[in-house]
Amino acid sequence: MLGYLAARAIPGVEAVAQGTYRRSVVVDGGAGVIEVSMGGHDHLLLRAHLPQQGGLVHVTRRVRQILGLDADVESARAHLATDPTVGPLVAVRPGLRVPGTWDAFEIGVRAIIGQQITVAGASTLTGRLVERHGRQVPGLTPAGLTHTFPPAAALAEADLDGIGLTGARIRAIRGFAAAVAEDRVRLDSSVPLDELVGSITAVPGLGPWTAHYIALRMGEPDALPASDLGLRRALAHDSPPTVLPSADDLAARAEAWRPWRALAAVHLWSSHLTAPRSGCSGVG
């Protein structure tokens, strides 16, 4: 989990160092910092530096979402264990969970920027966006943090020229931000998966991959970005594969993984760490 978050950390907003995940947060309009690390063999330790302590229960719930702590991993593991493709991966890494997020809007912007470029490149460009439009928070530099992520209303009309984004990406980010700000896209887990995907794909420039990736990071257990190149590579049995499975092939194969397709996807993304056949490089 730390490796996944570290590779995708947004400069200025997130940092992973010495076994600790840190990020800036906005709680009740005030800036703060959360830090999560191992507290022992059976628990995590959360340190929350907040403008006021009244929102601590809400903060704790959102931190649990980042790490997938409330997911029904036991049921998902039991269901996936008998699958010939995913089952062996589950056996090797039975504790694997789906990485979540503090802020689904932030993940959506990051996903739009990350389409068809490297993970590192997407982090760099997102960091530039944050530096220009995020809220600067003094005193956080020693923790590797400088800003909070800009809200949807701020990015809906933001000047994004000159930071390395294509015109299509700029329009997609602005359109997504406007849809969230106007409540046409609801990222509060209040709508079913199909409705969420439909609202996101209604934004010009956003397709099923982006919608399902956002949903997956929001904790939707059956989300599946079926067109993802990493997933298709991991599903292939050749190394390197001569012919990659199509998105339709993957979607058909994934019917057996319902309603836990998100966890199956994370096992496939992580399979290069445990199964040399995969060649998967990850996503997002």
ABEGO torsion letter per residue (X at the ends): XAAAAAAABBBGABBBBGGBBBBBBBBGGBBBBBBBBBAEAABBBBBBBBABAAAAAAAAAAAAAAAGAABBAAAAAAAAAABAAAAAAAAABAABBBBBBABAAAAAAAAAAABGBBAAAAAAAAAAAAAAABBBBBGAAAAGBABBBBBAAAAAABBABGAGBBAAAAAAAAAAAAAAAAGABBAAGABBAAAAAAAAAABBGBBAAAAAAAAAAAGBAABBBAABAAAAAAABABOBBABBBBAAAAAAAAAAAOAAAAAAAAAAAAAAAABAAAGBAEBX
